[in-house]
Amino acid sequence: ARLWKSPDVNAAAAWRGRPDAEASSGSCAILRLDNVTQIAILDQGSLHGIRLGQEFTLRRDGQVLARLKVVQLRPRHAAAALTSGDFQSLAYGALLHKEAE
């Protein structure tokens, strides 16, 4: 199933000043949210080292508010599904952190 509509949503990555093939720093940002499917589109993809099944967390004040898992991958973007926490705590531009492997 196709989780996002546009073939390349690179505007936000460019706005944030990230070169396309820059290695991931351990965090990424949310570009888009779908409340129905509870899917978040992330501003990094396989070119940045993101992998299918990789997990990310949203933390605020040291507390984990949400956990997401990458379910679909493109070179510059990824789709991540909520696995635990509150989807309403996610927001456009929110910074997610990679889970330790």
N, C-alpha and C positions, 0 to 999 in steps of 0.2 A: 504494500500500500504506500502511496506517495504521501509523505508527511508535510511537505511544503510545496508551494506553488511555483515560485520563481526559480529558474535554473541556477542563478548565482546571486546571492544576497550580500554582495561585498561592500556595499556603501558604508555600513556601520564599522567594519574592520578598517576601511580606509579613513573614516572619520576619527577613529581611535588612534591612527598613526601606525598601524601594524602592517609591515610588509607581508605580502601573501605567503611567503615560504619561511617566515620567521619561526624558529623553534619555540614551542610552548614554554611559558615560564612557570607552569604549574597552576595557572588559573585561566579562566575564559569568562566571557560575558554573554548574557542572554540577549539575543537579537529579537526574538518573537516568542509569544506564548499562545497556546491554544487551550482555552479553558475546557473545551469539550473532551479532547483527547488527553489532556494533561501532559502535553508535549512541549518542550522548550527547544527552540532553535538556537544553537550556540555559534559564536563568532569564530570558531576554529574547527578544522577538520583534519583529514589524514595528512595533509602537508605540514601540519603543526604537531604531528605525533599523536593525535587522538586516535583511539582504537575502539572498535565495537566492543561493547560490554564494559568499557571503562566507567568508573563511578566518580561523581562530583558531589560536593556538599555546599550548601549555603549556610554560612555561619554569621551570627550577629551577637556581639558581646560575649563571644566564647561559646555560645549555645548553637547546636545544630538545629536549623529550622526545616531543612529539606534535604533529601538525597535523591540524585538522579542518575540514571544509567543510560549510556549511549546505545541507541537502538537502530540508528541509521547513520551512515557516514558518507560524506562527499569530500572532495579535496580541500575545500575552504570552510565547510560548515558541518555541523553534526546535529542530529535530533536526539534529545534525551528525554526519557520518560521518568515521571515521578515514581520512586520506589518506596519512599516513606516521608512523612512530614506533611506540611501544609502547602498545597499548591498556591494558595492565596498569598503566601509569604514571598513568592517569586515576583520579580518585576523586570521590565525592560532595563537593560544595562546592569543588572545585578551581577556581581562578581562571584563566580563559583570556583571552588578549589578542588584540585585532584585529590582523590583518596590515596593514602599511602598503599603501596603494593606489597 
